Amino acid sequence: MRRAAAALAVLLALALAGAGCVPRTVDYEQISPKERLVARFSHVTAENSPKHLAAVRFAEAARERAGGRVEIQVYPNSQLYRDWEEIRAVQEGAIQFIAVAPSKLVEFDAAWQVYDMPYLFTSFADVERLFNSDLGLQMRKRLEEKGLVALAIWPNGFKQFTNRLRPQVAPSDFQGLVFRAQAGQVLQDQFAAVGARAVVSSFNTLYADIETGRIDGQENTPNNIYTRNLPSVQPFLTISDHGFLAYVVITRAAWWKGIDPALKEPLVAGLDEASRWVRENAPAMNEEALAKLTASDRVQVYTLSQLEREALRAAFAPVYQGLESRLGRGFLAQVLSSMGRE
């Protein structure tokens, strides 16, 4: 009798487990993509940066529009991959989304270096118009032929100079200094034009490179300068607005084409919503960061006058000549036309 009762108890426990009364681990890898999509979005900036907050907005909007069937996991601060590893990780399918500076795409198409041109863009509207123009679409098509899709472009803001030795006011103030730069000949030419030397360096190692004296200065937005705590090692900040830092949202072409349309629609809509949000909010985030930097006793902030900016712009003239020699005469005229600036 006792044996029968024990057996009955075991059978009842098994039945209850099968009915779902005992929690079970769900292996989402075994669920059809038509039922649920899980993607990873990796980036290198801080959690209070425009890029991260836009990525989170994208994830939330896509999940809501898909009724929970889309999950985008966002990893900031190089939790998954470092600056120069992200594109390879996308190509290999280890992650699905990244948002990188256009200079990271120069290895696929030299035309992307135009986004680094000093004093070319007067606002993010210029950047966005170029991205969506016929010329921009041609560049995106060539990128897709290399296996990557440029889905959107997000703003951070105008770049400023910081330095550990002296403020950058006149072109001569750059002479003999070493600056961190991203990839691409344009940034190499930019610093060479004012007598400085550019060293290609990862955003992940930027603080350490400055702290150890490997580089003297760098260019970045107020938000990135503040969130990366650069005032601790860069006491001089020059407000120059000489370039615009934007991020291209990238995914792998084969993966993107293979997504079920019912799941791609909320992804596209979510990305559009995130793009609108960051377009509206990034300027205020940089203004807030600049206010904090200005109020800090660790950094000396100098804003270039109009005459000083014109002097720096004139010093950068060889950068324009170099771009035309590499990409062809008339290329810059085509760029200006794409932005509605004949």
Rosetta silent file (secondary structure, phi, psi, omega in degrees, C-alpha in Angstrom):
SEQUENCE: MRRAAAALAVLLALALAGAGCVPRTVDYEQISPKERLVARFSHVTAENSPKHLAAVRFAEAARERAGGRVEIQVYPNSQLYRDWEEIRAVQEGAIQFIAVAPSKLVEFDAAWQVYDMPYLFTSFADVERLFNSDLGLQMRKRLEEKGLVALAIWPNGFKQFTNRLRPQVAPSDFQGLVFRAQAGQVLQDQFAAVGARAVVSSFNTLYADIETGRIDGQENTPNNIYTRNLPSVQPFLTISDHGFLAYVVITRAAWWKGIDPALKEPLVAGLDEASRWVRENAPAMNEEALAKLTASDRVQVYTLSQLEREALRAAFAPVYQGLESRLGRGFLAQVLSSMGRE
SCORE:     score description
SCORE:     0.000 S_00000001
   1 L     0.000  -45.355  178.830    0.000    0.000    0.000 S_00000001
   2 H   -63.918  -38.611  178.008    2.819    2.369    0.942 S_00000001
   3 H   -63.069  -40.507  179.901    4.658    1.452   -2.265 S_00000001
   4 H   -63.898  -40.091  179.374    1.548    2.208   -4.306 S_00000001
   5 H   -66.107  -40.528  179.486    1.144    5.566   -2.577 S_00000001
   6 H   -64.259  -43.290  178.843    4.792    6.447   -3.219 S_00000001
   7 H   -62.577  -40.095  179.289    4.496    5.502   -6.863 S_00000001
   8 H   -63.584  -37.916  178.906    1.337    7.552   -7.146 S_00000001
   9 H   -64.594  -40.720  178.638    3.158   10.554   -5.629 S_00000001
  10 H   -63.590  -45.329 -179.985    5.979   10.251   -8.154 S_00000001
  11 H   -62.189  -38.854  179.670    3.527   10.030  -11.046 S_00000001
  12 H   -65.607  -40.998  178.680    1.643   13.056   -9.727 S_00000001
  13 H   -62.587  -42.688  178.563    4.861   15.073   -9.445 S_00000001
  14 H   -63.942  -39.272 -179.798    5.802   14.186  -12.996 S_00000001
  15 H   -65.579  -42.046  179.230    2.355   15.122  -14.223 S_00000001
  16 H   -64.679  -40.191  178.095    2.483   18.476  -12.463 S_00000001
  17 H   -62.156  -42.921  179.389    5.921   19.189  -13.920 S_00000001
  18 H   -66.662  -27.336  179.933    4.648   18.379  -17.386 S_00000001
  19 H   -80.605   -6.672  176.343    1.662   20.676  -16.786 S_00000001
  20 L   100.491    8.612 -179.646    4.020   23.578  -16.123 S_00000001
  21 L   -73.804  -21.568  176.831    3.775   23.829  -12.322 S_00000001
  22 L  -103.232  126.946 -177.843    7.565   23.501  -12.058 S_00000001
  23 L   -57.751  139.895  179.166    9.529   26.371  -13.697 S_00000001
  24 L  -123.735  149.241  176.389   11.402   25.335  -16.801 S_00000001
  25 L   -82.623  127.652 -179.626   14.292   26.967  -18.659 S_00000001
  26 L   -97.357  125.115  178.418   13.276   28.080  -22.135 S_00000001
  27 L   -93.345   98.341 -176.493   15.957   27.809  -24.794 S_00000001
  28 H   -67.125  -18.223  177.386   15.142   30.664  -27.151 S_00000001
  29 H   -64.563  -22.375 -178.146   17.729   29.411  -29.636 S_00000001
  30 H   -91.418   -2.812  179.483   15.305   26.587  -30.406 S_00000001
  31 L   -87.162  138.508 -179.445   12.394   28.928  -31.146 S_00000001
  32 L   -60.210  140.384  176.114   11.705   29.676  -34.795 S_00000001
  33 L   -55.755  -24.671  178.537   12.742   33.164  -35.931 S_00000001
  34 L   -71.097  -20.579 -179.996    9.144   33.599  -37.057 S_00000001
  35 L   -91.147  -39.604 -175.313    8.059   33.336  -33.423 S_00000001
  36 L  -157.923  140.605  179.260   10.708   35.484  -31.722 S_00000001
  37 E  -121.760  127.615  176.317   13.805   37.427  -32.680 S_00000001
  38 E  -117.143  126.441 -178.948   16.696   38.111  -30.305 S_00000001
  39 E  -134.727  154.585 -179.856   19.443   40.506  -31.428 S_00000001
  40 E  -115.998  134.533  179.817   22.416   42.144  -29.738 S_00000001
  41 E  -115.689  112.674 -176.882   23.382   45.806  -30.098 S_00000001
  42 E  -109.693  139.908  173.827   26.980   46.500  -29.056 S_00000001
  43 L  -152.409  173.629 -170.138   28.669   49.893  -28.678 S_00000001
  44 L  -110.805   -5.214 -176.075   31.618   51.535  -26.920 S_00000001
  45 L   -91.810  174.857 -173.998   30.207   54.706  -25.337 S_00000001
  46 L   -74.079  167.046 -178.116   28.813   55.304  -21.852 S_00000001
  47 L   -71.587  -17.097  177.006   25.299   54.553  -20.655 S_00000001
  48 L  -106.481   27.270  176.816   24.470   58.268  -20.483 S_00000001
  49 L   -95.776  156.863  176.751   25.616   58.963  -24.051 S_00000001
  50 H   -56.425  -38.581 -178.465   23.266   59.805  -26.950 S_00000001
  51 H   -62.133  -48.251 -177.551   24.245   56.570  -28.700 S_00000001
  52 H   -64.646  -45.453 -177.505   23.338   54.314  -25.786 S_00000001
  53 H   -65.854  -33.416  175.381   20.057   56.050  -25.014 S_00000001
  54 H   -68.101  -40.179  178.431   19.070   55.907  -28.690 S_00000001
  55 H   -63.508  -40.584  177.288   19.906   52.182  -28.799 S_00000001
  56 H   -64.661  -41.506  177.138   17.751   51.590  -25.716 S_00000001
  57 H   -60.678  -42.319  176.923   14.940   53.582  -27.315 S_00000001
  58 H   -58.737  -47.588 -178.521   15.267   51.421  -30.430 S_00000001
  59 H   -62.087  -45.213 -177.992   15.060   48.243  -28.343 S_00000001
  60 H   -67.042  -43.190 -178.512   12.025   49.394  -26.383 S_00000001
  61 H   -66.563  -41.492  179.797   10.128   50.675  -29.413 S_00000001
  62 H   -65.490  -43.243  179.313   10.788   47.521  -31.460 S_00000001
  63 H   -62.131  -44.115 -178.810    9.722   45.235  -28.593 S_00000001
  64 H   -64.562  -44.089 -178.194    6.525   47.192  -28.010 S_00000001
  65 H   -69.548  -25.355 -179.651    5.588   47.302  -31.684 S_00000001
  66 L   -94.437    6.213 -179.782    6.289   43.575  -32.061 S_00000001
  67 L    63.108   33.607  178.725    4.229   42.617  -29.034 S_00000001
  68 L    85.853   -0.816 -177.286    7.276   41.252  -27.243 S_00000001
  69 L   -84.548   -5.583  176.425    8.386   39.055  -30.129 S_00000001
  70 E  -120.078  127.881  177.061   11.508   41.188  -30.722 S_00000001
  71 E  -127.331  116.637  175.900   14.211   41.522  -28.086 S_00000001
  72 E  -108.709  117.157 -179.528   17.237   43.759  -28.693 S_00000001
  73 E   -94.557  121.218 -175.308   19.854   43.441  -25.971 S_00000001
  74 E  -101.566  127.741 -178.482   21.984   46.592  -25.672 S_00000001
  75 E  -120.929  105.047  179.212   25.585   46.334  -24.406 S_00000001
  76 L   -87.147  179.581  169.422   27.368   49.681  -23.739 S_00000001
  77 L    54.191   34.540  178.536   30.935   50.501  -22.721 S_00000001
  78 L    57.424   33.936  178.725   32.569   47.763  -24.834 S_00000001
  79 L   -62.718  -31.135 -179.964   31.041   45.036  -22.679 S_00000001
  80 L  -103.987  -50.166 -174.448   31.124   42.705  -25.674 S_00000001
  81 L  -139.409  148.586  177.060   33.584   44.154  -28.187 S_00000001
  82 L   -82.251  172.383 -174.195   36.126   46.928  -28.347 S_00000001
  83 L   -45.243  -50.469 -172.595   36.119   49.816  -30.799 S_00000001
  84 L   -90.578    2.186 -179.133   37.955   48.052  -33.623 S_00000001
  85 L   -99.657  -16.261 -169.130   36.330   44.644  -33.102 S_00000001
  86 H   -62.784  -46.045 -176.734   32.684   45.605  -33.626 S_00000001
  87 H   -63.077  -42.363  179.027   32.503   45.477  -37.423 S_00000001
  88 H   -62.843  -37.836  179.621   34.155   42.063  -37.569 S_00000001
  89 H   -64.170  -37.105  175.846   31.727   40.810  -34.921 S_00000001
  90 H   -66.887  -45.373 -179.392   28.795   41.958  -37.092 S_00000001
  91 H   -59.316  -35.800 -178.338   30.272   40.335  -40.172 S_00000001
  92 L   -85.988   -4.578  178.274   30.663   37.062  -38.286 S_00000001
  93 L    81.633   11.328  179.569   27.127   37.203  -36.892 S_00000001
  94 L   -73.323  -31.498  172.962   28.245   37.431  -33.251 S_00000001
  95 L  -134.044  164.730 -174.450   26.227   40.641  -32.851 S_00000001
  96 L  -110.448  -29.450 -177.523   23.522   42.153  -35.013 S_00000001
  97 E  -132.720  140.596  169.566   23.679   45.943  -34.552 S_00000001
  98 E  -139.447  163.684  173.568   26.420   48.515  -34.041 S_00000001
  99 E  -133.081  105.965 -170.669   26.547   52.303  -34.390 S_00000001
 100 E  -120.639  154.224  173.220   29.979   53.437  -35.580 S_00000001
 101 L   -62.421  144.835 -178.729   31.592   56.648  -36.766 S_00000001
 102 H   -54.762  -28.267 -179.491   31.717   56.802  -40.592 S_00000001
 103 H   -60.736  -23.860  178.386   35.516   56.668  -40.461 S_00000001
 104 H   -69.735  -14.988 -177.435   35.196   53.002  -39.435 S_00000001
 105 H   -97.493   -0.072 -177.455   33.705   52.321  -42.878 S_00000001
 106 L   -62.743  -30.077  179.388   36.604   53.781  -44.879 S_00000001
 107 L   -63.769  -21.159  179.105   38.157   50.314  -45.215 S_00000001
 108 L   -95.596  -31.574 -177.070   35.151   49.348  -47.359 S_00000001
 109 L  -159.779  117.122 -175.739   34.744   52.596  -49.312 S_00000001
 110 H   -62.102  -20.135 -177.785   37.019   55.647  -49.145 S_00000001
 111 H   -63.881  -23.253 -178.435   34.069   57.979  -49.790 S_00000001
 112 H   -65.848  -17.510 -179.395   32.915   57.593  -46.167 S_00000001
 113 H   -69.298  -11.610  178.841   35.825   59.759  -45.043 S_00000001
 114 H   -61.368  -27.384 -179.883   33.922   62.800  -46.295 S_00000001
 115 H   -68.882  -12.620  178.654   31.991   62.772  -43.004 S_00000001
 116 H   -95.286   -0.035 -175.106   35.250   63.665  -41.204 S_00000001
 117 L   -62.136  131.253  179.461   35.921   66.811  -43.244 S_00000001
 118 L   -71.962  136.645  176.994   36.637   69.842  -41.037 S_00000001
 119 L    55.952   32.373  175.446   34.178   72.725  -41.266 S_00000001
 120 L   -93.685  -39.827 -175.144   32.121   71.004  -43.956 S_00000001
 121 L  -100.472  131.696  179.207   28.904   70.440  -41.992 S_00000001
 122 L   -95.989  -12.845 -179.960   26.980   73.308  -40.431 S_00000001
 123 L  -167.412  170.715  175.870   24.435   71.087  -38.672 S_00000001
 124 H   -66.741  -26.091  178.054   23.259   67.492  -38.385 S_00000001
 125 H   -58.430  -37.321  175.504   20.691   68.338  -41.067 S_00000001
 126 H   -61.633  -46.367 -179.265   23.624   68.570  -43.505 S_00000001
 127 H   -60.096  -45.824 -177.723   24.894   65.170  -42.395 S_00000001
 128 H   -67.795  -38.887  178.035   21.467   63.593  -42.731 S_00000001
 129 H   -62.757  -41.487  177.838   20.815   65.132  -46.145 S_00000001
 130 H   -63.369  -43.776 -178.301   24.093   63.703  -47.437 S_00000001
 131 H   -59.975  -37.411 -176.023   23.295   60.267  -45.990 S_00000001
 132 H   -97.514    0.852  179.890   19.883   60.187  -47.720 S_00000001
 133 L   -76.462  174.042  176.077   20.960   61.840  -50.984 S_00000001
 134 H   -58.591  -40.604  178.494   21.649   60.028  -54.242 S_00000001
 135 H   -64.696  -44.480  178.331   25.357   60.173  -53.408 S_00000001
 136 H   -62.560  -39.150  178.828   24.727   58.814  -49.926 S_00000001
 137 H   -66.954  -34.434  175.855   22.550   56.022  -51.298 S_00000001
 138 H   -64.038  -42.765  178.142   25.317   55.077  -53.745 S_00000001
 139 H   -63.104  -40.801  179.778   27.758   54.834  -50.847 S_00000001
 140 H   -68.251  -34.935  177.869   25.304   52.699  -48.887 S_00000001
 141 H   -66.424  -41.725  178.536   24.760   50.443  -51.888 S_00000001
 142 H   -64.723  -34.655  177.453   28.500   49.882  -52.255 S_00000001
 143 H   -66.579  -40.352  179.224   28.655   49.058  -48.555 S_00000001
 144 H   -64.264  -32.906  176.386   25.852   46.531  -48.951 S_00000001
 145 H   -64.464  -20.583  176.494   27.826   44.872  -51.724 S_00000001
 146 L   -93.422    4.975  174.101   30.484   44.290  -49.046 S_00000001
 147 L    98.252    8.025 -178.779   27.904   42.581  -46.820 S_00000001
 148 E  -124.981  143.943  178.723   26.871   45.457  -44.527 S_00000001
 149 E  -114.056  127.319  173.891   23.705   47.554  -44.436 S_00000001
 150 E   -91.369  105.320 -171.984   23.709   51.178  -43.241 S_00000001
 151 E   -84.480  -34.778 -175.064   20.249   51.478  -41.708 S_00000001
 152 E  -162.358  167.690  172.682   20.346   54.975  -40.239 S_00000001
 153 E  -127.948  130.455 -176.304   22.638   57.780  -39.130 S_00000001
 154 E  -112.950  142.187  176.623   22.472   59.169  -35.582 S_00000001
 155 E   -85.885  148.832  158.344   23.912   62.451  -34.318 S_00000001
 156 E  -109.013  -68.526  177.203   26.131   62.988  -31.347 S_00000001
 157 E   167.267 -172.087  179.641   27.273   66.567  -31.960 S_00000001
 158 E   -73.204  143.355 -179.433   30.033   68.938  -32.970 S_00000001
 159 E   -87.041  146.722  176.673   33.592   67.965  -32.093 S_00000001
 160 E  -127.186  162.230  177.954   35.879   70.073  -29.918 S_00000001
 161 E   -96.273  138.270  168.654   39.608   69.853  -29.185 S_00000001
 162 E  -125.546  155.952 -175.749   41.052   68.886  -25.811 S_00000001
 163 E  -154.208  152.685 -179.398   44.705   68.850  -24.827 S_00000001
 164 L   -96.578   -9.390 -173.638   46.916   68.097  -21.851 S_00000001
 165 L  -110.667  -43.787 -177.565   49.593   70.736  -22.569 S_00000001
 166 L  -161.308  158.241  178.141   48.023   73.949  -23.878 S_00000001
 167 L   -71.566  151.533  176.242   44.809   75.280  -25.396 S_00000001
 168 L  -100.048  107.009 -179.795   44.334   75.179  -29.173 S_00000001
 169 L  -116.857  -61.240  176.356   43.479   78.693  -30.336 S_00000001
 170 L   -95.089  157.088  177.479   45.663   79.522  -33.346 S_00000001
 171 H   -53.622  -32.400 -179.466   46.801   76.925  -35.910 S_00000001
 172 H   -66.468  -19.084 -179.435   50.329   77.279  -34.516 S_00000001
 173 H   -70.266  -14.839  179.158   49.140   75.927  -31.150 S_00000001
 174 H   -86.946  -15.037 -171.826   48.873   72.452  -32.713 S_00000001
 175 L   -54.997  124.980  174.197   52.489   72.417  -33.832 S_00000001
 176 L    80.799    0.393 -178.186   54.438   69.360  -32.667 S_00000001
 177 L   -93.067  160.768  179.798   51.582   67.767  -30.711 S_00000001
 178 E  -112.456  126.234 -177.893   50.202   64.243  -31.056 S_00000001
 179 E  -119.043  142.671  173.333   46.436   63.794  -31.405 S_00000001
 180 E   -74.198  137.039  178.033   44.263   60.712  -31.291 S_00000001
 181 E  -137.993  154.888  170.963   42.339   60.169  -34.528 S_00000001
 182 L   -83.583 -177.817 -175.259   39.977   57.587  -35.924 S_00000001
 183 L   -68.430  161.057  174.946   40.728   55.805  -39.187 S_00000001
 184 L   111.245  143.489 -176.341   40.895   57.544  -42.531 S_00000001
 185 H   -68.397  -28.923 -177.552   43.240   59.855  -44.377 S_00000001
 186 H   -57.251  -47.517 -178.184   41.105   62.956  -43.768 S_00000001
 187 H   -70.427  -32.874  173.367   41.867   63.074  -40.055 S_00000001
 188 H   -60.907  -45.650 -179.501   45.525   62.352  -40.703 S_00000001
 189 H   -67.056  -36.760 -178.141   45.563   65.301  -43.126 S_00000001
 190 H   -57.919  -48.407 -178.267   43.608   67.524  -40.745 S_00000001
 191 H   -75.388  -34.158  177.640   46.237   67.368  -38.024 S_00000001
 192 H   -62.943  -33.406 -178.005   49.163   67.410  -40.454 S_00000001
 193 L   -63.349  -23.475  179.764   47.805   70.667  -41.910 S_00000001
 194 L  -112.964   18.466  173.060   48.422   72.415  -38.574 S_00000001
 195 L    81.553   15.975  177.965   51.748   70.758  -37.836 S_00000001
 196 L  -105.003  171.434  178.197   50.481   68.033  -35.521 S_00000001
 197 E  -119.800  135.686  179.885   50.702   64.267  -35.817 S_00000001
 198 E   -99.265  137.320  175.515   47.715   61.926  -35.726 S_00000001
 199 E  -121.863  122.893  178.181   47.825   58.509  -34.076 S_00000001
 200 E   -71.204  123.326 -173.900   45.003   56.058  -34.760 S_00000001
 201 L  -143.401  148.789  179.764   43.768   54.946  -31.358 S_00000001
 202 L   -77.271  147.145  175.400   40.754   53.128  -29.960 S_00000001
 203 H   -61.969  -31.018 -179.389   38.116   54.968  -27.937 S_00000001
 204 H   -64.320  -33.934 -176.001   38.498   52.245  -25.330 S_00000001
 205 H  -101.711    7.391 -173.830   42.151   53.118  -24.692 S_00000001
 206 H   -57.002  -49.662 -177.741   41.774   56.889  -25.096 S_00000001
 207 H   -60.586  -46.977 -178.659   42.044   57.765  -21.396 S_00000001
 208 H   -65.485  -37.473  179.388   45.061   55.513  -20.867 S_00000001
 209 H   -63.426  -35.980  177.391   46.763   56.811  -24.023 S_00000001
 210 H   -74.444  -45.110 -176.662   46.487   60.360  -22.689 S_00000001
 211 H   -60.160  -36.969 -178.280   47.427   59.443  -19.123 S_00000001
 212 L   -86.901   -3.384  178.812   50.604   57.687  -20.267 S_00000001
 213 L    83.752    8.603  178.231   51.589   60.520  -22.622 S_00000001
 214 L   -64.606  -35.341  175.211   51.189   58.472  -25.804 S_00000001
 215 L  -130.293  155.760 -179.260   48.972   61.254  -27.141 S_00000001
 216 L   -97.786  -31.002 -175.337   48.630   64.907  -26.169 S_00000001
 217 E  -154.022  179.898 -179.267   45.112   65.639  -27.320 S_00000001
 218 E  -160.035  173.486  176.159   41.982   64.472  -29.061 S_00000001
 219 E  -125.449  136.917 -178.854   38.744   65.674  -30.655 S_00000001
 220 E  -169.035  173.719  177.460   35.280   64.747  -29.421 S_00000001
 221 L   -81.677  157.587  176.846   31.853   65.979  -28.424 S_00000001
 222 H   -54.966  -38.189 -179.565   31.247   67.531  -24.978 S_00000001
 223 H   -63.048  -46.561  179.228   29.155   64.510  -24.004 S_00000001
 224 H   -67.258  -35.664  177.885   31.916   62.030  -24.825 S_00000001
 225 H   -63.831  -43.816 -177.592   34.518   64.258  -23.172 S_00000001
 226 H   -71.926  -48.402 -175.567   32.473   64.469  -19.992 S_00000001
 227 H   -70.276  -23.192  177.104   31.289   60.859  -19.768 S_00000001
 228 L   -89.317    1.254  177.162   34.806   59.541  -20.487 S_00000001
 229 L    59.550   36.734 -178.556   36.145   61.761  -17.647 S_00000001
 230 H   -67.690  -26.477  177.594   38.743   63.327  -19.937 S_00000001
 231 H   -56.513  -22.424  178.192   39.080   66.539  -17.871 S_00000001
 232 H   -64.615  -26.092 -178.324   41.105   64.474  -15.405 S_00000001
 233 L  -126.336   -1.564  179.950   43.863   64.183  -18.015 S_00000001
 234 L  -131.967   86.668 -174.163   42.942   66.957  -20.496 S_00000001
 235 L   -77.079   -6.194 -178.078   42.771   70.331  -18.713 S_00000001
 236 E  -117.872  125.745 -179.405   42.363   72.404  -21.897 S_00000001
 237 E  -126.042  124.593  178.515   39.161   72.399  -23.953 S_00000001
 238 E  -111.981  120.945  177.358   38.716   74.472  -27.115 S_00000001
 239 E   -83.509  103.063 -174.408   35.194   74.979  -28.479 S_00000001
 240 E  -115.910  -24.621 -177.524   35.876   74.888  -32.206 S_00000001
 241 E    49.237   40.600 -171.770   32.843   73.084  -33.714 S_00000001
 242 E   -83.707  -19.034 -179.756   35.221   71.985  -36.467 S_00000001
 243 E  -149.874  163.771 -179.431   33.647   68.621  -37.285 S_00000001
 244 E  -116.766  127.379  178.527   30.465   66.688  -36.670 S_00000001
 245 E   -94.721  117.655  176.343   30.443   63.292  -34.975 S_00000001
 246 E  -127.109  166.106 -179.427   27.673   61.008  -36.206 S_00000001
 247 E  -127.254  133.171  176.684   27.134   57.259  -35.998 S_00000001
 248 E   -95.659  123.009  178.029   26.019   54.919  -38.770 S_00000001
 249 E   -80.414  120.517 -170.516   23.761   52.111  -37.542 S_00000001
 250 E  -120.686  144.501  168.829   25.050   48.950  -39.210 S_00000001
 251 E  -141.777  172.673 -179.588   23.887   45.366  -39.530 S_00000001
 252 E   -83.569  130.874 -173.597   24.858   42.352  -41.637 S_00000001
 253 H   -59.197  -45.699 -176.864   23.115   42.317  -45.018 S_00000001
 254 H   -63.563  -41.532  179.156   22.399   38.574  -45.124 S_00000001
 255 H   -65.320  -44.504 -177.439   20.884   38.590  -41.625 S_00000001
 256 H   -63.068  -41.063 -179.829   18.775   41.677  -42.332 S_00000001
 257 H   -69.047  -26.702 -176.162   17.390   40.249  -45.572 S_00000001
 258 L   -86.157   -2.529 -178.486   16.502   36.981  -43.869 S_00000001
 259 L   -73.166  138.153  176.789   14.277   38.478  -41.163 S_00000001
 260 L   -59.276  133.805 -177.963   10.603   37.611  -41.398 S_00000001
 261 H   -53.915  -34.026 -179.694    8.688   40.697  -42.679 S_00000001
 262 H   -65.617  -24.393  177.767    6.350   40.559  -39.691 S_00000001
 263 H   -97.683  -27.331  179.404    9.361   41.102  -37.410 S_00000001
 264 H   -69.549  -35.482 -178.816   11.307   43.466  -39.667 S_00000001
 265 H   -56.942  -48.964  177.096    8.464   45.983  -39.730 S_00000001
 266 H   -67.149  -27.767  175.590    8.645   46.718  -35.969 S_00000001
 267 H   -65.588  -46.783 -179.969   12.447   46.867  -36.217 S_00000001
 268 H   -63.861  -44.218  179.927   12.287   49.516  -38.945 S_00000001
 269 H   -65.666  -39.859  178.317    9.598   51.470  -37.089 S_00000001
 270 H   -65.128  -37.848  178.512   11.529   51.245  -33.825 S_00000001
 271 H   -66.952  -39.839  176.962   14.694   52.466  -35.534 S_00000001
 272 H   -61.732  -42.001 -179.833   12.814   55.418  -37.012 S_00000001
 273 H   -64.905  -42.916  179.397   11.484   56.314  -33.563 S_00000001
 274 H   -65.197  -38.112  179.501   14.955   56.095  -32.007 S_00000001
 275 H   -64.402  -41.147  176.492   16.409   58.218  -34.817 S_00000001
 276 H   -63.932  -42.123 -177.784   13.821   60.946  -34.195 S_00000001
 277 H   -62.630  -48.001 -176.543   14.480   60.799  -30.460 S_00000001
 278 H   -70.271  -32.008  176.314   18.266   61.163  -30.712 S_00000001
 279 H   -62.174  -38.382 -177.888   17.929   63.913  -33.325 S_00000001
 280 H   -80.678  -28.961 -169.883   15.791   65.898  -30.899 S_00000001
 281 H  -106.648  -22.372 -178.239   17.729   65.161  -27.690 S_00000001
 282 H   -59.072  -41.274  179.379   21.444   64.910  -28.562 S_00000001
 283 H   -58.779  -43.070 -179.866   21.950   68.709  -28.754 S_00000001
 284 H   -65.627  -35.514  179.296   20.575   69.231  -25.239 S_00000001
 285 H   -65.655  -38.093  177.701   22.746   66.409  -23.902 S_00000001
 286 H   -72.780  -35.885  176.272   25.860   68.073  -25.294 S_00000001
 287 H   -63.185  -42.175  178.655   24.802   71.465  -23.967 S_00000001
 288 H   -64.165  -42.435  179.012   24.352   69.956  -20.503 S_00000001
 289 H   -64.231  -40.668  179.525   27.754   68.247  -20.695 S_00000001
 290 H   -65.247  -38.389  177.913   29.420   71.498  -21.811 S_00000001
 291 H   -61.831  -40.568  179.030   27.817   73.367  -18.923 S_00000001
 292 H   -67.848  -38.803  178.255   29.236   70.809  -16.489 S_00000001
 293 H   -65.762  -41.440 -179.604   32.666   71.027  -18.113 S_00000001
 294 H   -64.702  -36.583 -178.877   32.600   74.825  -17.964 S_00000001
 295 H   -77.734  -13.971 -177.267   31.645   74.745  -14.291 S_00000001
 296 L   -75.243  144.745  175.981   34.433   72.287  -13.477 S_00000001
 297 L   -88.906    5.568 -178.422   37.666   73.537  -11.916 S_00000001
 298 L   -95.929   -9.895 -174.948   39.577   70.774  -13.738 S_00000001
 299 L  -138.187  139.687  176.473   39.294   72.174  -17.244 S_00000001
 300 E  -100.481  117.857 -175.429   39.900   75.544  -18.887 S_00000001
 301 E  -101.984  127.059  176.984   37.329   76.189  -21.625 S_00000001
 302 E  -125.335  128.652  178.716   38.111   78.546  -24.506 S_00000001
 303 E  -103.072  123.506 -179.713   35.609   79.340  -27.275 S_00000001
 304 L   -64.334  139.129  172.441   37.079   80.355  -30.622 S_00000001
 305 L   -75.678  170.763  179.146   35.958   83.685  -32.027 S_00000001
 306 H   -61.455  -39.875  178.940   34.660   83.876  -35.582 S_00000001
 307 H   -65.723  -39.100  179.634   38.022   85.204  -36.776 S_00000001
 308 H   -67.973  -36.719  176.279   39.877   82.396  -34.991 S_00000001
 309 H   -66.097  -40.160  179.656   37.594   79.796  -36.566 S_00000001
 310 H   -64.373  -36.509  177.942   38.192   81.296  -39.998 S_00000001
 311 H   -65.403  -40.086  178.505   41.943   81.094  -39.424 S_00000001
 312 H   -69.194  -40.148  177.220   41.640   77.425  -38.500 S_00000001
 313 H   -59.532  -42.678  179.624   39.367   76.771  -41.469 S_00000001
 314 H   -64.709  -37.127  179.268   41.937   78.356  -43.784 S_00000001
 315 H   -66.268  -26.217 -178.501   44.698   76.218  -42.273 S_00000001
 316 L   -85.921    4.532 -178.147   42.652   73.107  -43.082 S_00000001
 317 H   -54.166  -38.933  179.176   42.490   73.935  -46.816 S_00000001
 318 H   -60.591  -23.492  178.993   44.996   71.169  -47.743 S_00000001
 319 H   -65.282  -39.260  178.708   42.538   68.603  -46.358 S_00000001
 320 H   -67.800  -41.275  178.241   40.057   69.558  -49.072 S_00000001
 321 H   -63.501  -39.617  179.791   42.728   69.382  -51.752 S_00000001
 322 H   -66.004  -40.116  179.489   43.767   65.946  -50.547 S_00000001
 323 H   -64.137  -43.117  179.412   40.216   64.596  -50.608 S_00000001
 324 H   -63.903  -36.585 -179.760   39.674   65.805  -54.162 S_00000001
 325 H   -68.340  -29.501 -179.191   42.948   64.223  -55.280 S_00000001
 326 H   -86.685  -38.886 -173.554   41.869   60.867  -53.837 S_00000001
 327 H  -105.230   -3.093  174.751   38.177   60.817  -54.731 S_00000001
 328 L   106.346  142.595  177.830   38.239   62.856  -57.906 S_00000001
 329 L   -64.076  134.114 -178.289   37.782   66.461  -58.924 S_00000001
 330 L    98.491  -10.719 -178.683   34.186   67.493  -58.488 S_00000001
 331 H   -63.344  -44.232 -179.423   33.498   65.105  -55.612 S_00000001
 332 H   -66.247  -34.151  176.356   33.166   67.910  -53.062 S_00000001
 333 H   -63.541  -38.084  177.503   30.880   69.838  -55.397 S_00000001
 334 H   -66.620  -37.968  177.931   28.672   66.741  -55.543 S_00000001
 335 H   -63.959  -47.746 -179.716   28.715   66.552  -51.729 S_00000001
 336 H   -62.301  -39.628  177.675   27.705   70.190  -51.369 S_00000001
 337 H   -63.659  -38.005  179.309   24.954   69.734  -53.943 S_00000001
 338 H   -63.996  -27.064  179.271   23.679   66.710  -51.998 S_00000001
 339 L   -93.450    2.169 -179.117   23.337   68.933  -48.940 S_00000001
 340 L    78.077   23.633 -179.549   21.587   71.676  -50.901 S_00000001
 341 L  -123.439   88.352 -177.222   24.614   73.964  -50.746 S_00000001
 342 L   -69.462    0.000    0.000   25.722   74.739  -54.283 S_00000001
